[in-house]
């Protein structure tokens, strides 16, 4: 046990190589060694650490980084880990996350959908590239996989459909006045996603049930867009002489001031919060009710609640941008919120009755069918789902 115990401690210290982590996974994947694993985890669970001590904070950061490395490097396939609600155990559970997830991954492929009750569901496929483009003259164009690549004319401006799922605007030599900007609007239905490159070169990736209003050409004073739903921005720096031209995103609860940076905004009307997560660069977040300004650094998240209070905290940014990479990544998220995001992507409804107050860590591919996703949730052993009239229901 001594060698394994030392290897386990090296993992906790974030010192394990990929091969060493594989050794741990294989060793504890053997049922004979489960008691030893339990002993090692309990030793760490019940080690007394002051909740406010630097040691705990540093350890939590190490666990987060190692878990992310493990997920991306070794086992990119879906896994889940249910976390109890108690905050002490939530912290301690992160110690064991890679071992539990590894054990599930080693065993999960043995269970096929053919052997699952998920076959009772009508197969529901994942979302795809689709959107509705409203031009400045009021006309609309349906964008989906049936459209050919080519030019879209909008009052002498050029909009190029570069490929399925991507629009690109060409910059006009004639800048528009501050007043009377000609707006386009890109709306994403349930089960859709789309990307647009604005005339200044800024890239915007829009999630399901989202919309973005923007000028087909920006002026030299400021660049303003309006967002409803969720979008990931990569803002291009723009200068007028020696002066930076700010990029401003307006949402229902926040106004985000940007120069050039990468960030994600989640601002759905049916959520109890709005989140702006900064990936790189610098942004200012202003709450629209009290007009207080908050300056964000990379890794900061500004969360506005139902009372229009903004709280800024350091977070793991990966769950906020995983959707842009074709994944769901839920970090200690209630099942209710998970089902809400599934509903948007798979264009279904959710019956929110009888949903347990349970939180999960889940990494899943958005390319999976809804059947497969629900099967993974069912494998917690405590949930059973059925789909009735395009609505997900939890059954006893």
HELIX and SHEET records of a PDB file:
HELIX    1   1 UNK A    2  UNK A   12  1                                  11    
HELIX    2   2 UNK A   18  UNK A   28  1                                  11    
HELIX    3   3 UNK A   31  UNK A   33  5                                   3    
HELIX    4   4 UNK A   34  UNK A   45  1                                  12    
HELIX    5   5 UNK A   54  UNK A   73  1                                  20    
HELIX    6   6 UNK A   87  UNK A  108  1                                  22    
HELIX    7   7 UNK A  113  UNK A  115  5                                   3    
HELIX    8   8 UNK A  117  UNK A  120  5                                   4    
HELIX    9   9 UNK A  318  UNK A  321  1                                   4    
HELIX   10  10 UNK A  322  UNK A  325  5                                   4    
HELIX   11  11 UNK A  335  UNK A  346  1                                  12    
HELIX   12  12 UNK A  370  UNK A  378  1                                   9    
SHEET    1   A 3 UNK A  79  UNK A  83  0                                        
SHEET    2   A 3 UNK A 359  UNK A 365 -1                                        
SHEET    3   A 3 UNK A 327  UNK A 334 -1                                        
SHEET    1   B 5 UNK A 128  UNK A 129  0                                        
SHEET    2   B 5 UNK A 192  UNK A 197  1                                        
SHEET    3   B 5 UNK A 166  UNK A 169  1                                        
SHEET    4   B 5 UNK A 157  UNK A 163 -1                                        
SHEET    5   B 5 UNK A 150  UNK A 154 -1                                        
SHEET    1   C 8 UNK A 128  UNK A 129  0                                        
SHEET    2   C 8 UNK A 192  UNK A 197  1                                        
SHEET    3   C 8 UNK A 203  UNK A 206 -1                                        
SHEET    4   C 8 UNK A 222  UNK A 234 -1                                        
SHEET    5   C 8 UNK A 210  UNK A 215 -1                                        
SHEET    6   C 8 UNK A 183  UNK A 188 -1                                        
SHEET    7   C 8 UNK A 131  UNK A 134 -1                                        
SHEET    8   C 8 UNK A 140  UNK A 143 -1                                        
SHEET    1   D 8 UNK A 128  UNK A 129  0                                        
SHEET    2   D 8 UNK A 192  UNK A 197  1                                        
SHEET    3   D 8 UNK A 203  UNK A 206 -1                                        
SHEET    4   D 8 UNK A 222  UNK A 234 -1                                        
SHEET    5   D 8 UNK A 246  UNK A 250  1                                        
SHEET    6   D 8 UNK A 254  UNK A 258 -1                                        
SHEET    7   D 8 UNK A 283  UNK A 287 -1                                        
SHEET    8   D 8 UNK A 293  UNK A 296 -1                                        
SHEET    1   E 8 UNK A 128  UNK A 129  0                                        
SHEET    2   E 8 UNK A 192  UNK A 197  1                                        
SHEET    3   E 8 UNK A 203  UNK A 206 -1                                        
SHEET    4   E 8 UNK A 222  UNK A 234 -1                                        
SHEET    5   E 8 UNK A 262  UNK A 267 -1                                        
SHEET    6   E 8 UNK A 274  UNK A 280 -1                                        
SHEET    7   E 8 UNK A 300  UNK A 304 -1                                        
SHEET    8   E 8 UNK A 310  UNK A 314 -1                                        
SHEET    1   F 2 UNK A 239  UNK A 240  0                                        
SHEET    2   F 2 UNK A 243  UNK A 244 -1                                        
SHEET    1   G 3 UNK A 349  UNK A 350  0                                        
SHEET    2   G 3 UNK A 391  UNK A 394  1                                        
SHEET    3   G 3 UNK A 385  UNK A 388 -1                                        
END                                                                             
